[in-house]
Amino acid sequence: MDRADFFEQVYQVVRLIPKGRVTSYGAIAQYLGTRGSSRMVGYAMNGSHTVQPPVPAHRVVNRQGLLTGKHHFASATAMQDALEKEGIHVKDDQVQDFKTVFWDPNTELTL
């Protein structure tokens, strides 16, 4: 699978994350059968801001709920603002009640 195909698969999964929920780079990688490629999922998210249809990249955080990708958004608070608009509470760059709002494509979706 080439990089463009992988990125498109990542975008397809991210578009399925419901409003008010988040997932992790690793959960997406595992769902795509590429466990260990969390960093590549991150690279896909970094480049997702101009992709059509839109990709809700703000819903992808690290495995601890940290907003590690926030510096790739238009402003320092844009990622947190987008999450809070969907009802997700963020404190000190970390999603609160992470286990409650976590959406796992491995259990929510079937290949």
C-alpha positions in Angstrom: 0.0 0.0 0.0 1.5 3.4 -0.9 1.4 6.4 1.3 -1.5 8.1 -0.5 -3.7 5.0 -0.2 -2.9 4.7 3.5 -3.6 8.4 4.1 -7.0 8.0 2.3 -7.9 5.0 4.4 -7.0 7.0 7.6 -9.3 9.8 6.4 -12.1 7.4 5.8 -11.9 6.1 9.3 -11.6 9.6 10.9 -14.7 10.8 9.0 -16.7 8.0 10.8 -15.8 9.3 14.3 -19.1 10.6 15.8 -19.3 14.2 17.0 -18.5 14.3 20.7 -16.1 11.3 20.6 -12.4 10.9 20.0 -10.0 8.1 19.0 -6.3 7.7 19.0 -3.6 7.4 16.3 -2.9 3.9 17.5 -6.5 2.7 17.4 -6.7 3.8 13.8 -3.4 2.1 12.9 -4.6 -1.1 14.5 -8.0 -1.0 12.8 -6.2 -0.6 9.4 -4.0 -3.7 10.2 -0.9 -1.6 10.5 -0.3 -1.8 14.3 2.8 0.2 15.1 2.2 2.8 12.5 0.6 5.4 14.8 3.2 8.0 13.6 2.1 7.5 10.0 -1.5 8.1 11.1 -0.2 11.3 12.7 1.4 12.3 9.4 -1.9 11.7 7.7 -3.6 14.0 10.2 -1.0 16.7 9.7 -1.9 16.8 6.0 -5.6 16.5 6.4 -6.6 20.1 6.8 -7.0 20.7 3.0 -8.5 17.3 2.1 -12.1 17.1 0.7 -14.5 16.0 1.9 -13.3 17.5 5.3 -11.6 15.3 7.8 -12.4 16.0 11.5 -8.8 15.8 12.6 -9.5 17.4 15.9 -11.1 14.1 17.0 -7.8 12.2 16.9 -5.6 12.4 20.0 -2.8 10.4 21.5 -3.4 7.2 23.5 -3.6 9.2 26.7 -6.0 11.8 25.4 -3.4 14.5 24.9 -3.9 17.0 22.1 -0.4 16.3 20.6 -1.5 17.5 17.2 -2.8 20.9 18.2 0.2 22.8 16.7 -1.0 21.7 13.2 -4.2 23.6 13.5 -4.8 27.3 12.6 -4.3 28.5 16.1 -3.0 27.2 19.4 -6.5 26.7 20.7 -8.4 25.6 17.5 -8.2 21.9 18.3 -9.5 22.3 21.8 -12.1 24.8 20.7 -13.5 22.3 18.1 -13.6 19.5 20.7 -15.3 21.7 23.3 -17.9 22.8 20.7 -18.8 19.1 20.5 -19.1 18.8 24.2 -15.7 17.2 25.0 -14.0 18.7 28.0 -10.3 19.5 27.7 -8.1 20.6 30.5 -4.3 21.3 30.2 -4.4 19.9 26.6 -5.9 16.6 27.8 -9.4 15.2 27.0 -11.2 14.7 30.3 -13.2 11.5 30.8 -11.1 10.0 28.0 -12.3 6.4 28.5 -16.0 7.6 28.3 -15.6 9.6 25.0 -13.1 7.2 23.4 -14.4 5.7 20.1 -12.6 2.5 19.1 -12.9 1.7 15.4 -11.8 -1.8 16.3 -15.1 -2.4 18.1 -17.3 0.1 16.4 -16.6 -0.8 12.8 -16.1 -4.0 10.9 -13.7 -4.2 8.0 
